[in-house]
């Protein structure tokens, strides 16, 4: 997406009392990004939104003002940006399309998992209700995409996942990899090459101080992950931490 992305392409209506809002693809990108940042935690500022979308500050400020006028977000200069119910509904619909597309591209068309995110980004704004329903049916009404992220239902509800970031686990904690971030294809390929993917069993062996690397065990193999990479992996833990083997044994 770029600063000059037109607002006239692929307009779709959004529910709004008293009037029909025409939501463009550019607006959908902003709303989806705002939702993602809300889930990451912290205030959703125009600066964070600009960084997330790779756009200039003035462009983001202008669009946020427009979204606020349409009552898709509420913008307070001191508290940041918050999605309204209507804005969240649009964001979740786009996310639903995106994650269904990722799974369809992977399972039906044979795309590699490090390719499907970029393809889904290009296609998510052009999914009709009929295509959405057909994909969902063909895929067996899935609840999660190929990277482990939950697929919103038609009602906007998300399957609950009780997981934690790998870098937050204590030494000895173990569990099943629930999801892996798909935002960086190169890092995704790296993790998959190590056998770290949804469904893998992982145990933390050592955590280096000062945001240093994390040593983990995948099946019978030990791997040393950079801290920034460990942050991309989320784990459903087994329960109480297991005793860790001394380093070097």
N, C-alpha and C positions, 0 to 999 in steps of 0.2 A: 504494500500500500504506500502511496506517496501523497505529498501535500496537495497535489492537484487532482486527486481522485474525485470524479464527478459525483454529484449528489443525485443525479437524475436516473442512474441506472438501477434496474431491478427493484423498483419501489414495491413495498408490500405494506398492507395496512396493519396497524396495531390498535388494540382495544383502548379506547379513551372515551370517558363520558362526554356526551354532547357533540363530539366531532370525530371524524376519521383522520388519523395521522398517517401520512405516507412516510414510511421508514425506508431510507436508502441503504445500499450496501455499506457505504462509508459510516453511516450511523450505527449499523449493526456491528461493525468492527469496533467502534468506540465502546458500545454497550457491552460487548463480549469482553473487551480488555478491562473495562471497569469492574465487571463481575469477577474476573480472574484475580485482579488486584485485591478486591474485597476479600476473596477467599484466602489470599496469601497473608492477610492481616495488615493492620496499620491504616492510616488515613489515605484515601485515594486522592492524591493531589494532581494538579495539571502537570506538574513536573514528572511524577511517576507515570502518568498516562502517556506523556510525550515520549519518555524513554521506552515504555512498553511497545508503543506503536512505531517508534522510529521516526517521529514527526517533529516539526518545530513547535516551540512554545506558543507563538501567536496563532498557528493553525488550530492547535488543540483548544486554546482559550475560546476561539470563535465557535468551534463546534460544540463545546460544552455549554456555551451560552445558548446556542440553538436548541440543544437537547433539554436544557432547563426550561426554555420557553414552551417546549412541547410537553413538558411535565414527564419526561422520561428519566431525568435525573434531578436532584436537588443540589445546587452548588452554593456552598458557603465558603467564602474566602479564608475563614479561620478554621473550618472543620473539613474542608475538602468536598469531594463529590460522593453522593450516595444515590444508588439506583432507586427509583420509585418502583411500585409493584408492576406498572406497565413496562418500565425499562427492564426490569429483571425478567419479565415474561419473554420479551424479545431476545434478550441475551441467552436465556435457556433454550429457546427454540433454535437459535443458530448453533449453539453448542450441541444440541441433539442431532442436528443435521451433520455437523462436523464429525462427531464420533461414530454415527452410523456409516457415514461415508468411509471413514478410516477402516472400519471393520469390513465393509463390503469390498473395498479396494484390495484389502489383504486376503480375505478368504475366497472371494468370488473371482477376482481378477489377478491374483498372484503377485501383487506389489509387495516389495520388501517393507518391513515395518519402519525403516528409517526414511521411506519415501512417501508414506501415506499422509503424513501431516501436511506437507506442502501441497499435495494434490487436493486434499480436502479443503484447505484454505481457499483454493481457487474455485471450488465447486459449491461450497456451503450456502452461498447466497442464491443459488439457482435451483434449489430442490423444491419441487411441487409437493403438495400434500399426497398425491397419488404415488409419486416416486418414493417418498418417505415411507409410506405404508407398505409398498412392495419390498423395499429393502429390508424393513423390519421383519416382514413375514418370511422372506427368503433366508434371513439370518437366524430365524428361530426365536424372535423376540428377545434379543440379547439385553443384558443389564450392564455390560462393561465393554469398553472398546479394546483394541488389541494391546494398548499400553497399560491397561488396568483401570483407566478412568471411568467413573460411572456415567452411563448414558441417561439423561433426563427422560422421564416418561412423557406421554402425551399431555399429562396434567402438570408437567414441570417438576414433578417430584424426582429427587435423586436417590438412588440406592445408598444406604448408609455404609460407610467404611470406617472402621475403628483402627486407624493406622497411625504411624509416626514416621517422621523423617529418619533415615538411617543414621545421620550424624548426631541425632539426639539420643540414641540408644546407649545404654550403659554396657561396659565390658561384660561379656557373658550372656547378654540378651540375644535371643534367637527368634526367628519367625519366618513367615512366608512373605516374599516380595509381593506386595499388592499392586503397585504401579510404578512406572518409570516415566519421568518427564520426557515429552516428545518435542520440546521446543528447540533442542539443538541436535540435529541429525548426526553430527560427528560424535558427540558424546554418547548418543543413543547407540550407535554402532559399536563404540568402545565397550559399553556396559554389556550389550548383548554378546559381544565377542568373549567376554569373561564369564558368560553363563548367567549374568544377572538380568533376569527378566521376570514378568509376572508369573507366579507359581514356584519360582526357585526358593529353596530354603537357604537362609543366610544366618550366620552367627558373627557377632562382633568379638574379635579377639583382643584388639588393642586400639585405644584412641590416643593419638599424639596430642600434646598440649598446644595451646595457642592456635586453634583451628588448623592443626596439622593433619596429616593423612590418617585414615581409618583402616586398620587391618581387619579383614573379614575372612570367613571360611564359607565357600560355596561348594557343597557336596564335600569332596575330599581335597579340594584345592584352596590354598590361601592366596589372597590378593590384597594389595595395598592400594587403596583408593584415595585420590586427592580429596580434600575436604569439600571443594566445590562440586565434585562429582557425587560424593556421598549424599549431598543435599538433594540430589535429583531422584533418589530412591526412597520409596516409602514401604514400610514393613508392618504387617499384622503380627504382633509378637505372640509367642507361645505362652508366656506367663512369667514365672520367676526366672531371673537370670541364672544361667548355668555357670559353674566354675570355668574360668578361662584357662587354657594351657599356658604355662609360662612362655614368654617370648623366646623363640629359638628352639623349642622342643618339638 
